[in-house]
Amino acid sequence: MPAVTHRESATPTTKDHVQPGFTLIELAVVLVILGVVGSAIGVTLLRQQRFYRGATELLSAREGVRDAIDLLSTDIRGMSTADTARLLADSALEIFASIGSSVVCQIAGPEIGLPGMVPTPGNTLTAFSTEPDTGDLVLFYRDSIEAGSQWERHRIAGFSSRSLAATCPASTGFTRAVDLSAGVRGFLVTLTTPLSSHVALGAPARFIRRGRYSLYRAGDGDSYLGYRRCNAMGPSDCGAIQPLSGPYRPYSRSAGSTGLLFEYYDALGARLGTGSSPLALARVDITARAESRQRLSIEGRESTPSDAAMMAVAVRNRSP
């Protein structure tokens, strides 16, 4: 009898397949960690933003102070007290500021020829910080036995740029041939009155402009350093005010908190009051206090970025 072979069929056992993933607890832990990290990053970014904003406002205040000191010290240092200066108030000053210098190259009645401004490095006989025009003054130095040494003052009726050959040819000795070939232009000044016979060729000439600096409150409510151009001669008549820099702290009667302060002194260091004779003026102390337009909250404390600076400026042109 044949042997019966029993074969067992291999029936696979079905098992549950587990999909990879996170449990609810793991997800909760991850979300908490992300929240903490995100919060820390947000706080850091907010602090950095406040820091850079505060630094920008502080730099702006310092820049405003530097602008005021630079502008005022330059003009006050070169002001001419012999012509006119008015010590208006502790926050306002009217002066004749120097705007250029040159030498007399040609004289034709009221028309005076001047050398050109040489663009290449080297000595130049003419230099202007701003070009003179009608209404400014020009002072010519005269040195003679009859009249003595002094500055002769004239009002400008016209100022224009002309060819160097017409205003200061090479034959005068004040112009180089290379300047003529380079196309350098000279200047022609027309005066309201002719020069006296005591002013000779080669005489130095100084150009001055009358202006008023003051602290004023603008339409936006902030205080600025402003400038008004005034008439050259006669009672003071000034034009519209133009902002130069700011904002600054508003005006205050307290010298320790006002935005702009002028203090006047004579040659011996004695304090001069507003309205004193400008001929006694030897030094002006300038104090500027700038203040930001915005208040900042840093670490829960409210503050307004501000800065202050003071400079003592000696007046150089004190002799008539």
C-alpha positions as CSV (number, residue, x, y, z in Angstrom):
1,M,0.0,0.0,0.0
2,P,1.6,3.2,-1.1
3,A,2.6,5.6,1.5
4,V,0.6,8.6,1.7
5,T,2.6,11.7,2.0
6,H,1.0,14.5,3.9
7,R,1.9,18.0,2.7
8,E,1.0,20.9,4.9
9,S,0.0,23.9,2.9
10,A,1.9,27.0,4.2
11,T,-0.8,29.4,4.9
12,P,0.8,32.8,5.7
13,T,-0.2,34.4,9.0
14,T,-1.7,37.8,8.5
15,K,-0.2,40.4,10.8
16,D,-1.2,44.1,11.4
17,H,1.1,46.5,9.6
18,V,2.1,49.6,11.8
19,Q,2.6,52.9,9.9
20,P,5.5,55.1,11.0
21,G,4.5,58.5,12.7
22,F,4.3,60.5,15.9
23,T,2.1,60.0,18.8
24,L,-0.1,62.8,20.1
25,I,2.2,63.4,23.0
26,E,5.2,63.7,20.7
27,L,3.4,66.2,18.6
28,A,2.4,68.3,21.6
29,V,6.0,68.3,22.8
30,V,7.3,69.4,19.4
31,L,4.7,72.2,19.2
32,V,5.7,73.4,22.6
33,I,9.4,73.5,21.7
34,L,8.6,75.3,18.4
35,G,6.6,77.8,20.3
36,V,9.4,78.5,22.8
37,V,12.0,78.8,20.1
38,G,9.7,81.0,17.9
39,S,8.9,83.2,20.9
40,A,12.7,83.6,21.7
41,I,13.4,84.5,18.1
42,G,10.6,87.0,18.0
43,V,11.8,88.7,21.2
44,T,15.3,88.8,19.9
45,L,14.2,90.3,16.6
46,L,12.0,92.8,18.4
47,R,14.9,93.9,20.6
48,Q,17.2,94.2,17.6
49,Q,14.6,96.3,15.8
50,R,14.3,98.6,18.8
51,F,18.0,98.8,19.2
52,Y,18.6,99.8,15.5
53,R,15.7,102.2,15.7
54,G,17.1,103.8,18.8
55,A,20.6,103.9,17.3
56,T,19.2,105.5,14.1
57,E,17.3,108.2,16.1
58,L,20.4,108.9,18.3
59,L,22.6,109.2,15.3
60,S,20.1,111.5,13.7
61,A,20.1,113.7,16.8
62,R,23.9,113.8,16.9
63,E,24.0,114.6,13.2
64,G,21.7,117.6,13.9
65,V,23.9,118.9,16.6
66,R,27.0,118.5,14.5
67,D,25.3,120.4,11.6
68,A,24.3,123.3,13.8
69,I,27.7,123.6,15.3
70,D,29.5,123.4,12.0
71,L,27.3,125.9,10.2
72,L,27.2,128.4,13.0
73,S,30.9,128.2,14.0
74,T,32.1,128.7,10.4
75,D,30.0,131.8,9.8
76,I,30.6,133.3,13.3
77,R,34.3,132.7,13.1
78,G,34.5,134.7,9.8
79,M,31.8,137.3,10.7
80,S,32.7,141.0,10.3
81,T,31.7,142.9,13.5
82,A,33.0,146.2,11.9
83,D,30.3,146.1,9.3
84,T,27.3,145.0,11.4
85,A,26.3,142.4,13.8
86,R,23.2,142.3,16.0
87,L,23.0,140.3,19.2
88,L,19.3,139.8,18.9
89,A,18.6,137.3,21.6
90,D,20.0,134.2,23.3
91,S,18.6,132.1,20.4
92,A,19.0,134.5,17.5
93,L,22.0,136.2,15.9
94,E,22.3,138.5,12.8
95,I,25.7,138.7,11.2
96,F,27.6,139.6,8.1
97,A,29.2,136.3,7.1
98,S,32.1,135.9,4.7
99,I,31.1,134.1,1.5
100,G,34.2,134.5,-0.6
101,S,37.4,136.4,-1.4
102,S,39.4,137.6,-4.4
103,V,41.7,140.3,-5.6
104,V,41.2,143.3,-7.9
105,C,42.4,142.5,-11.3
106,Q,40.9,145.3,-13.4
107,I,39.1,148.6,-12.6
108,A,36.7,150.2,-15.1
109,G,34.6,152.7,-13.2
110,P,32.1,150.7,-11.1
111,E,33.0,147.4,-12.9
112,I,35.7,145.3,-11.2
113,G,37.3,142.3,-12.9
114,L,38.3,139.3,-10.8
115,P,40.5,136.3,-11.6
116,G,38.8,132.9,-12.0
117,M,38.6,130.0,-9.7
118,V,41.3,127.6,-10.7
119,P,39.9,124.0,-10.8
120,T,43.3,122.3,-10.6
121,P,45.3,122.0,-7.3
122,G,47.4,125.0,-6.5
123,N,47.0,128.6,-5.5
124,T,43.8,130.3,-6.5
125,L,43.1,134.0,-6.1
126,T,39.3,133.6,-6.1
127,A,37.2,131.4,-3.9
128,F,33.5,131.4,-3.1
129,S,31.5,129.3,-0.7
130,T,28.4,130.6,-2.4
131,E,28.3,132.9,-5.4
132,P,27.6,136.6,-4.5
133,D,24.7,138.4,-6.1
134,T,22.8,141.6,-6.0
135,G,22.4,142.9,-2.5
136,D,25.6,141.5,-1.0
137,L,28.5,143.6,0.0
138,V,32.2,143.6,-1.1
139,L,35.0,145.1,1.0
140,F,38.2,146.3,-0.7
141,Y,41.3,146.8,1.3
142,R,43.1,150.0,0.7
143,D,46.5,151.0,2.2
144,S,47.6,154.5,1.5
145,I,49.4,157.4,3.2
146,E,46.4,159.7,2.8
147,A,43.6,157.4,3.8
148,G,45.4,154.9,6.0
149,S,44.7,151.2,6.1
150,Q,41.1,150.2,6.1
151,W,38.4,148.3,4.3
152,E,36.2,150.2,1.8
153,R,32.7,148.9,1.6
154,H,30.5,148.8,-1.5
155,R,27.2,147.3,-2.4
156,I,27.0,144.9,-5.3
157,A,24.7,145.9,-8.2
158,G,25.5,142.9,-10.3
159,F,27.7,139.8,-10.4
160,S,28.4,137.6,-13.4
161,S,30.8,135.1,-14.9
162,R,32.8,136.3,-17.9
163,S,35.7,135.1,-20.0
164,L,39.0,135.4,-18.2
165,A,40.5,137.4,-21.1
166,A,37.8,140.1,-20.5
167,T,38.0,140.2,-16.6
168,C,41.6,139.4,-15.9
169,P,43.9,139.0,-19.0
170,A,47.4,137.5,-18.7
171,S,48.9,141.0,-19.1
172,T,47.7,141.9,-15.6
173,G,50.0,139.3,-14.0
174,F,47.2,137.6,-12.1
175,T,46.3,135.0,-14.7
176,R,48.4,132.2,-16.2
177,A,48.4,131.3,-19.8
178,V,47.5,127.8,-18.9
179,D,44.3,129.1,-17.2
180,L,43.3,130.9,-20.4
181,S,43.9,127.9,-22.5
182,A,42.0,125.7,-20.1
183,G,38.9,127.9,-20.4
184,V,38.8,129.2,-16.8
185,R,36.3,131.9,-16.5
186,G,36.7,135.1,-14.5
187,F,34.1,137.3,-12.7
188,L,32.8,140.8,-13.2
189,V,31.4,142.7,-10.2
190,T,29.3,145.8,-10.8
191,L,29.2,148.2,-7.8
192,T,26.6,150.8,-7.0
193,T,29.4,153.3,-6.4
194,P,32.9,153.5,-8.0
195,L,36.0,152.6,-6.0
196,S,38.1,155.4,-4.5
197,S,41.5,156.1,-6.0
198,H,43.1,154.5,-2.9
199,V,42.1,151.0,-4.0
200,A,44.8,149.7,-6.3
201,L,45.2,146.6,-8.5
202,G,45.9,143.5,-6.5
203,A,43.9,144.8,-3.5
204,P,42.2,142.0,-1.5
205,A,38.4,141.8,-1.7
206,R,36.1,140.2,0.8
207,F,32.5,139.3,-0.1
208,I,30.0,139.3,2.8
209,R,26.3,138.5,3.2
210,R,23.9,139.6,5.9
211,G,21.9,136.9,7.4
212,R,20.0,135.9,10.6
213,Y,20.2,132.6,12.4
214,S,17.5,131.7,14.9
215,L,15.6,128.8,16.5
216,Y,12.0,128.7,15.3
217,R,9.0,126.5,15.6
218,A,7.8,125.1,12.3
219,G,4.3,124.1,11.2
220,D,4.9,120.5,12.2
221,G,5.4,121.6,15.8
222,D,9.1,120.9,15.9
223,S,11.9,123.5,16.4
224,Y,14.6,124.0,13.8
225,L,17.7,126.1,13.2
226,G,16.5,128.6,10.5
227,Y,18.2,131.1,8.3
228,R,16.9,134.3,6.8
229,R,18.8,136.4,4.2
230,C,18.6,140.1,5.1
231,N,19.2,143.3,3.2
232,A,22.8,144.4,3.1
233,M,22.4,148.0,4.3
234,G,19.9,150.0,6.3
235,P,17.4,148.7,8.9
236,S,17.2,145.0,9.0
237,D,14.7,143.5,6.5
238,C,14.9,139.7,6.2
239,G,13.2,137.3,3.9
240,A,11.4,134.0,4.5
241,I,13.0,131.6,6.9
242,Q,14.6,128.5,5.6
243,P,15.2,125.4,7.8
244,L,18.9,124.3,8.0
245,S,18.9,121.4,10.5
246,G,16.9,119.9,13.3
247,P,14.7,119.1,15.0
248,Y,15.9,120.6,18.3
249,R,14.5,121.0,21.7
250,P,12.0,123.9,21.8
251,Y,13.0,127.3,23.1
252,S,13.2,127.7,26.8
253,R,14.1,130.5,29.1
254,S,16.3,128.0,31.0
255,A,19.8,128.0,29.5
256,G,20.2,124.4,30.5
257,S,17.3,123.0,28.4
258,T,16.7,125.3,25.4
259,G,17.4,123.9,21.9
260,L,19.8,126.7,20.8
261,L,21.7,129.1,22.9
262,F,24.0,132.0,22.0
263,E,26.2,133.5,24.8
264,Y,28.3,136.6,24.0
265,Y,31.6,137.6,25.5
266,D,34.1,140.5,25.0
267,A,37.9,140.2,24.8
268,L,38.2,140.0,28.6
269,G,35.7,137.3,29.0
270,A,32.9,139.5,30.4
271,R,29.4,138.5,29.4
272,L,27.6,140.8,26.9
273,G,23.9,141.1,27.0
274,T,21.6,141.0,24.0
275,G,21.6,144.4,22.3
276,S,25.2,145.2,23.3
277,S,27.5,146.8,20.8
278,P,28.8,144.2,18.3
279,L,32.1,146.0,18.3
280,A,32.9,144.6,21.7
281,L,32.1,141.0,20.7
282,A,35.1,138.7,20.8
283,R,33.6,135.2,21.4
284,V,30.3,133.4,21.0
285,D,29.5,130.2,22.8
286,I,27.1,128.0,20.9
287,T,25.0,125.3,22.6
288,A,22.8,123.0,20.5
289,R,20.4,120.4,21.9
290,A,18.8,118.1,19.3
291,E,15.9,115.8,20.1
292,S,14.3,113.0,18.1
293,R,10.8,113.2,16.8
294,Q,9.9,109.8,18.3
295,R,9.8,108.3,21.8
296,L,11.1,104.8,22.1
297,S,10.3,102.1,24.6
298,I,13.3,100.0,25.5
299,E,13.0,97.4,28.3
300,G,9.7,99.0,29.3
301,R,11.2,102.5,29.8
302,E,10.1,105.4,27.7
303,S,12.9,107.6,26.3
304,T,13.5,110.2,23.6
305,P,16.9,110.0,21.9
306,S,18.7,113.3,22.2
307,D,22.2,114.9,22.1
308,A,23.9,118.2,23.0
309,A,27.1,119.9,22.2
310,M,28.8,123.3,23.0
311,M,31.5,125.2,21.2
312,A,33.3,128.5,21.9
313,V,34.0,130.4,18.7
314,A,36.4,133.3,18.6
315,V,35.6,136.1,16.1
316,R,38.5,136.7,13.8
317,N,37.5,139.8,11.8
318,R,37.1,142.3,14.7
319,S,39.2,145.2,13.2
320,P,37.5,147.7,10.9
